[in-house]
């Protein structure tokens, strides 16, 4: 039997002496701060993990796995031979050429700027068209029609399938600038309304790729980029490396993570800052526990004298109070961790907290790495605080304090 561990457990869980009741009240209040901060830390980290997962899922639903871009200029030649060489290995389930350009929109007396994406029928699987469409139909290849986001439609007060008042798309004519007033324009019917993030809804409109080529006066084999969706079971990095070998030197390749690099940098930096703030608040709470441990050591002068008389060395006596302090902080941290995981689980199950201004449930995700981070933080702070406080037990029991 380890006498140091037994005495530490007795101090932590044993019966309370009336003369020392105030000390135990102080220690419980101090440990409550660790419970709350540990609970808050795991909840916040789970929230950021949920946001990261939400953005990855959103990225998968609104963008491709890989994208072929021109090395120079806005467009490149998409030849049948190049398309066949990319499709032959069977790496991709969807290969969708796209034409993209900024356009001026005018509907009645309202106007704005948006990004036009000219697409064919294969592109619908890239943006999960059927799942985000809320009204009307996606424009078919032979339609002079456009699908736009709900936010943009509300901004322009657009009416669906209004043949009497179509929407006007305008771009500067080749060789001219917006200042001289030379525009190419086309009248299109608004055939569908989709719903996505607010930024996506305000930014993108979708038209048949033939209409986009006609508006921009492009040749039939020119595209802005080609979006690629991986076939089931194909690894992204493996497909990227193999595809890079097939592309001519004037084309470049990017993937969904590189296209959204700034978003992930922002999420990671915010996650780190939030963790540091939470850890600092927990450190302040641990200072209170350290003070409670020191007070307990001072009040246990008689116990220290008895332990010394029984033959325990100063280092062993110190170890008793180190174990007490470490277990007190760890028990408080574990309690907060369990309560925090319970809150996260309830949010995941019932979705009580909503994203402000929307009807979306705030996303959370329980990850083992977050649990280990909180446990590691609590353990480190517990070791430091108990190590510091137990130094007071090295004084001789009869020393004036």
C-alpha positions as CSV (number, residue, x, y, z in Angstrom):
1,X,0.0,0.0,0.0
2,X,1.2,3.5,-0.9
3,X,0.8,5.6,2.3
4,X,1.2,8.9,0.4
5,X,-1.6,8.1,-2.0
6,X,-3.9,6.8,0.8
7,X,-3.4,10.0,2.9
8,X,-4.0,12.2,-0.2
9,X,-7.2,10.3,-0.9
10,X,-8.3,10.8,2.7
11,X,-7.7,14.6,2.5
12,X,-9.7,14.7,-0.8
13,X,-12.6,12.3,0.0
14,X,-12.4,11.6,3.7
15,X,-14.7,13.0,6.5
16,X,-14.3,16.8,7.1
17,X,-13.1,18.2,10.4
18,X,-15.3,21.0,11.7
19,X,-12.2,23.1,12.3
20,X,-11.1,22.8,8.7
21,X,-14.6,23.1,7.1
22,X,-13.8,26.6,5.8
23,X,-10.7,25.3,4.0
24,X,-12.7,22.6,2.2
25,X,-15.4,25.1,1.2
26,X,-12.7,27.4,-0.3
27,X,-11.2,24.4,-2.2
28,X,-14.6,23.4,-3.6
29,X,-15.3,26.9,-4.7
30,X,-11.9,27.1,-6.4
31,X,-12.3,23.8,-8.1
32,X,-15.7,24.9,-9.4
33,X,-13.8,27.4,-11.5
34,X,-11.8,24.6,-13.1
35,X,-15.0,22.7,-13.7
36,X,-16.6,25.6,-15.5
37,X,-13.5,26.5,-17.6
38,X,-12.9,22.9,-18.6
39,X,-16.5,22.6,-19.6
40,X,-16.4,25.8,-21.6
41,X,-13.1,24.8,-23.3
42,X,-14.4,21.5,-24.6
43,X,-17.7,23.1,-25.7
44,X,-15.8,25.8,-27.7
45,X,-13.4,23.4,-29.3
46,X,-16.2,21.1,-30.3
47,X,-18.0,24.1,-31.8
48,X,-15.0,25.1,-33.9
49,X,-14.6,21.4,-35.0
50,X,-18.3,21.5,-36.0
51,X,-17.8,24.7,-37.9
52,X,-14.8,23.2,-39.7
53,X,-16.8,20.1,-40.6
54,X,-19.7,22.2,-41.7
55,X,-17.4,24.3,-44.0
56,X,-15.8,21.1,-45.4
57,X,-19.3,19.6,-46.2
58,X,-20.3,23.0,-47.7
59,X,-17.2,23.0,-49.7
60,X,-17.9,19.5,-51.0
61,X,-21.5,20.6,-51.9
62,X,-20.6,23.8,-53.7
63,X,-17.2,23.1,-55.2
64,X,-15.2,20.4,-57.0
65,X,-12.5,18.1,-55.6
66,X,-10.0,19.3,-58.3
67,X,-10.0,22.1,-60.8
68,X,-8.0,22.6,-64.0
69,X,-7.1,26.2,-64.6
70,X,-5.2,28.1,-67.4
71,X,-1.6,29.0,-66.6
72,X,-2.1,32.4,-68.2
73,X,-5.2,34.3,-69.3
74,X,-8.8,33.7,-68.5
75,X,-9.6,30.7,-70.8
76,X,-7.9,27.8,-72.4
77,X,-8.7,25.2,-75.1
78,X,-10.6,22.2,-73.8
79,X,-10.0,19.7,-76.6
80,X,-11.8,16.3,-77.0
81,X,-8.3,14.6,-76.9
82,X,-7.5,16.2,-73.5
83,X,-10.9,15.3,-72.1
84,X,-10.5,11.6,-73.2
85,X,-7.0,11.3,-71.7
86,X,-8.3,12.6,-68.4
87,X,-11.4,10.4,-68.4
88,X,-9.6,7.2,-69.5
89,X,-8.0,6.2,-66.1
90,X,-11.5,6.2,-64.4
91,X,-10.4,8.6,-61.6
92,X,-13.3,11.0,-61.9
93,X,-17.1,10.6,-61.7
94,X,-17.7,14.1,-63.2
95,X,-15.7,16.2,-65.6
96,X,-17.5,19.5,-66.1
97,X,-16.1,22.4,-68.2
98,X,-17.2,25.9,-66.9
99,X,-17.1,29.4,-68.2
100,X,-16.9,32.1,-65.5
101,X,-17.0,35.8,-65.8
102,X,-18.3,38.9,-63.9
103,X,-21.5,40.3,-65.4
104,X,-23.8,43.2,-64.8
105,X,-27.4,42.3,-64.0
106,X,-30.4,44.5,-64.6
107,X,-33.9,43.8,-63.6
108,X,-36.4,46.6,-64.0
109,X,-34.8,49.7,-62.4
110,X,-32.5,47.6,-60.2
111,X,-29.0,46.5,-61.0
112,X,-26.0,44.7,-59.5
113,X,-22.9,42.7,-60.3
114,X,-22.6,38.9,-60.1
115,X,-20.4,36.1,-61.2
116,X,-21.8,34.1,-64.1
117,X,-21.0,30.4,-64.4
118,X,-21.8,28.8,-67.7
119,X,-22.4,25.1,-67.2
120,X,-23.5,22.0,-68.9
121,X,-25.7,19.2,-67.5
122,X,-22.7,17.5,-65.9
123,X,-21.9,20.4,-63.6
124,X,-25.1,19.9,-61.6
125,X,-23.5,17.1,-59.7
126,X,-20.6,19.3,-58.7
127,X,-22.8,21.8,-56.8
128,X,-25.4,19.2,-55.8
129,X,-28.0,21.2,-57.8
130,X,-31.0,19.1,-56.9
131,X,-30.4,19.5,-53.2
132,X,-29.9,23.3,-53.2
133,X,-32.7,24.2,-55.6
134,X,-35.7,25.6,-53.7
135,X,-38.0,26.8,-56.5
136,X,-38.3,26.4,-60.3
137,X,-35.8,24.5,-62.5
138,X,-32.2,24.5,-63.4
139,X,-31.7,25.9,-66.9
140,X,-31.2,23.2,-69.5
141,X,-28.6,23.4,-72.2
142,X,-31.1,24.7,-74.8
143,X,-32.7,27.3,-72.5
144,X,-32.1,31.1,-72.5
145,X,-32.5,31.0,-68.7
146,X,-30.6,31.6,-65.5
147,X,-30.7,30.2,-61.9
148,X,-29.8,32.6,-59.1
149,X,-29.5,32.6,-55.3
150,X,-32.3,33.4,-53.1
151,X,-30.5,36.5,-51.6
152,X,-29.7,37.9,-55.0
153,X,-33.3,37.3,-56.2
154,X,-34.6,39.2,-53.2
155,X,-32.2,42.0,-53.8
156,X,-33.4,42.5,-57.4
157,X,-37.1,41.6,-56.5
158,X,-37.0,39.0,-59.3
159,X,-40.1,37.1,-60.1
160,X,-39.7,33.5,-61.3
161,X,-40.5,32.6,-64.9
162,X,-41.5,36.2,-65.7
163,X,-41.6,36.2,-69.5
164,X,-42.7,39.8,-69.6
165,X,-39.8,41.1,-67.7
166,X,-36.6,39.0,-68.2
167,X,-33.3,39.8,-66.5
168,X,-30.6,41.5,-68.6
169,X,-27.0,40.2,-68.5
170,X,-24.3,42.6,-69.7
171,X,-20.6,42.4,-70.2
172,X,-18.2,44.9,-71.9
173,X,-17.8,44.1,-75.6
174,X,-14.5,42.7,-76.7
175,X,-11.9,45.4,-77.1
176,X,-13.9,48.0,-75.2
177,X,-14.2,49.1,-71.6
178,X,-17.1,49.9,-69.3
179,X,-16.3,53.6,-69.6
180,X,-17.2,53.9,-73.3
181,X,-20.6,52.2,-72.8
182,X,-20.0,49.3,-75.3
183,X,-21.8,46.3,-73.9
184,X,-22.9,42.9,-75.1
185,X,-26.2,41.9,-73.5
186,X,-28.7,39.1,-73.4
187,X,-32.1,38.8,-72.0
188,X,-32.7,35.6,-69.9
189,X,-35.6,34.1,-68.1
190,X,-35.1,33.4,-64.3
191,X,-36.0,29.7,-64.2
192,X,-34.8,28.7,-60.8
193,X,-33.9,29.9,-57.3
194,X,-31.3,28.0,-55.2
195,X,-30.4,28.4,-51.5
196,X,-26.9,28.2,-50.1
197,X,-24.7,30.4,-47.9
198,X,-25.4,34.1,-48.1
199,X,-22.1,34.9,-49.8
200,X,-22.6,32.2,-52.4
201,X,-26.2,33.3,-53.1
202,X,-25.2,36.9,-53.6
203,X,-22.3,36.0,-55.8
204,X,-23.1,33.3,-58.3
205,X,-25.7,32.9,-61.1
206,X,-25.8,29.8,-63.4
207,X,-26.6,29.8,-67.1
208,X,-26.2,27.2,-69.9
209,X,-22.6,27.1,-71.2
210,X,-23.8,27.9,-74.7
211,X,-25.4,31.1,-73.5
212,X,-22.2,32.1,-71.7
213,X,-20.1,31.5,-74.8
214,X,-22.6,33.5,-76.9
215,X,-22.5,36.4,-74.4
216,X,-18.8,36.5,-74.1
217,X,-18.2,35.8,-77.9
218,X,-16.0,32.8,-77.1
219,X,-15.1,29.9,-79.4
220,X,-16.8,26.6,-78.7
221,X,-13.7,24.8,-77.4
222,X,-12.7,27.5,-74.9
223,X,-13.5,27.3,-71.1
224,X,-12.5,29.1,-68.0
225,X,-11.8,26.0,-66.0
226,X,-12.8,22.3,-65.7
227,X,-14.2,21.0,-62.4
228,X,-13.5,17.3,-61.5
229,X,-15.3,15.1,-58.9
230,X,-13.5,12.0,-57.7
231,X,-14.9,8.6,-58.4
232,X,-15.9,6.6,-55.2
233,X,-12.9,5.3,-53.4
234,X,-10.3,7.4,-55.2
235,X,-7.8,9.3,-53.0
236,X,-7.5,13.0,-53.6
237,X,-3.8,13.2,-53.5
238,X,-3.3,10.1,-55.7
239,X,-5.7,11.5,-58.3
240,X,-4.0,14.9,-58.2
241,X,-0.6,13.4,-58.8
242,X,-1.8,11.2,-61.7
243,X,-3.7,14.0,-63.3
244,X,-0.7,16.4,-63.1
245,X,1.2,14.0,-65.3
246,X,-1.6,14.1,-68.0
247,X,-1.9,17.9,-68.2
248,X,0.1,20.0,-70.7
249,X,2.5,22.5,-69.2
250,X,0.3,25.5,-69.9
251,X,-2.4,24.3,-67.5
252,X,-2.3,24.2,-63.7
253,X,-4.1,22.1,-61.1
254,X,-5.6,23.0,-57.7
255,X,-7.7,21.2,-55.2
256,X,-10.6,22.1,-52.8
257,X,-8.3,22.7,-49.9
258,X,-6.0,25.1,-51.8
259,X,-9.0,26.9,-53.2
260,X,-10.3,27.5,-49.7
261,X,-6.9,28.0,-48.0
262,X,-7.8,31.4,-46.5
263,X,-10.9,30.0,-44.9
264,X,-9.0,27.2,-43.2
265,X,-6.3,29.6,-42.0
266,X,-9.0,31.8,-40.5
267,X,-10.7,28.8,-38.7
268,X,-7.4,27.5,-37.4
269,X,-6.2,30.8,-36.1
270,X,-9.6,31.5,-34.4
271,X,-9.5,28.0,-32.9
272,X,-6.0,28.6,-31.6
273,X,-6.8,32.0,-30.1
274,X,-9.9,30.7,-28.5
275,X,-8.0,27.8,-26.9
276,X,-5.3,30.1,-25.6
277,X,-7.9,32.4,-24.0
278,X,-9.7,29.4,-22.5
279,X,-6.4,28.0,-21.2
280,X,-5.5,31.3,-19.7
281,X,-8.8,31.5,-17.9
282,X,-8.3,28.0,-16.6
283,X,-4.8,29.0,-15.4
284,X,-6.4,31.8,-13.3
285,X,-8.8,29.3,-11.8
286,X,-5.9,27.0,-11.0
287,X,-4.2,29.8,-9.1
288,X,-7.2,29.8,-6.8
289,X,-6.9,26.0,-6.3
290,X,-3.1,26.5,-5.6
291,X,-4.0,29.0,-2.9
292,X,-6.5,26.5,-1.4
293,X,-3.8,23.8,-1.3
294,X,-1.3,26.1,0.4
295,X,-3.9,27.0,3.0
296,X,-4.6,23.3,3.6
297,X,-0.9,22.6,4.1
298,X,-0.6,25.4,6.6
299,X,-3.6,24.1,8.6
300,X,-2.3,20.5,8.5
301,X,0.8,21.4,10.5
302,X,-0.1,18.8,13.2
303,X,-0.6,16.1,10.6
304,X,2.8,17.0,9.1
305,X,4.4,16.6,12.6
306,X,2.8,13.2,13.1
307,X,3.9,12.0,9.6
308,X,7.4,13.2,10.3
309,X,7.4,11.4,13.7
310,X,6.2,8.2,12.0
311,X,9.3,8.3,9.8
312,X,8.2,10.0,6.6
313,X,10.8,12.2,5.0
314,X,10.1,15.8,3.9
315,X,10.0,14.6,0.3
316,X,7.4,12.0,1.1
317,X,5.3,14.5,3.0
318,X,5.5,16.9,0.1
319,X,4.4,14.1,-2.2
320,X,1.2,13.7,-0.1
321,X,0.2,17.2,-0.7
322,X,1.3,17.1,-4.3
323,X,-1.0,14.1,-4.9
324,X,-3.8,15.9,-3.1
325,X,-3.5,19.0,-5.3
326,X,-3.0,17.1,-8.5
327,X,-6.0,14.9,-7.9
328,X,-8.2,17.9,-6.9
329,X,-7.4,19.7,-10.1
330,X,-7.7,16.6,-12.3
331,X,-11.0,15.6,-10.7
332,X,-12.4,19.1,-11.3
333,X,-11.1,19.1,-14.9
334,X,-12.6,15.6,-15.6
335,X,-15.9,16.7,-14.2
336,X,-16.0,19.8,-16.4
337,X,-14.9,17.7,-19.4
338,X,-17.8,15.2,-18.8
339,X,-20.3,18.0,-18.4
340,X,-19.1,19.8,-21.5
341,X,-19.3,16.6,-23.6
342,X,-22.8,16.1,-22.2
343,X,-23.8,19.6,-23.4
344,X,-22.2,19.0,-26.8
345,X,-24.0,15.7,-27.1
346,X,-27.3,17.3,-26.3
347,X,-26.7,20.0,-28.9
348,X,-25.8,17.4,-31.5
349,X,-28.9,15.4,-30.6
350,X,-31.6,18.1,-30.2
351,X,-30.1,21.2,-31.9
352,X,-31.2,23.7,-29.2
353,X,-28.7,26.4,-30.2
354,X,-29.2,27.9,-33.7
355,X,-26.8,30.0,-35.8
356,X,-27.9,33.7,-35.3
357,X,-30.1,35.0,-38.0
358,X,-30.7,31.6,-39.7
359,X,-32.6,28.4,-39.2
360,X,-29.4,26.3,-39.1
361,X,-28.5,24.3,-36.1
362,X,-25.2,25.3,-34.7
363,X,-22.8,22.5,-35.7
364,X,-20.7,20.7,-33.1
365,X,-18.4,17.7,-33.4
366,X,-17.0,15.5,-30.6
367,X,-13.3,14.8,-31.6
368,X,-10.8,12.7,-29.7
369,X,-8.1,15.3,-30.3
370,X,-10.2,18.0,-28.5
371,X,-10.7,15.7,-25.5
372,X,-7.0,15.0,-25.4
373,X,-6.2,18.7,-25.7
374,X,-8.4,19.5,-22.7
375,X,-7.1,16.6,-20.7
376,X,-3.5,17.6,-21.5
377,X,-4.1,21.2,-20.5
378,X,-5.7,20.2,-17.2
379,X,-3.0,17.7,-16.4
380,X,-0.2,20.2,-17.1
381,X,-1.8,22.9,-15.0
382,X,-2.6,20.4,-12.3
383,X,1.1,19.3,-12.2
384,X,2.4,22.9,-12.1
385,X,0.0,24.1,-9.4
386,X,0.4,21.0,-7.2
387,X,4.2,21.1,-7.6
388,X,4.3,24.7,-6.6
389,X,1.9,24.4,-3.6
390,X,3.6,21.3,-2.2
391,X,6.8,23.1,-1.8
392,X,5.3,24.7,1.3
393,X,5.2,21.2,2.9
394,X,9.1,21.1,2.9
395,X,9.2,23.4,5.9
396,X,9.7,21.6,9.2
397,X,6.4,21.1,11.1
398,X,7.5,23.2,14.0
399,X,8.7,26.1,11.9
400,X,6.8,29.4,12.3
401,X,4.9,30.2,9.2
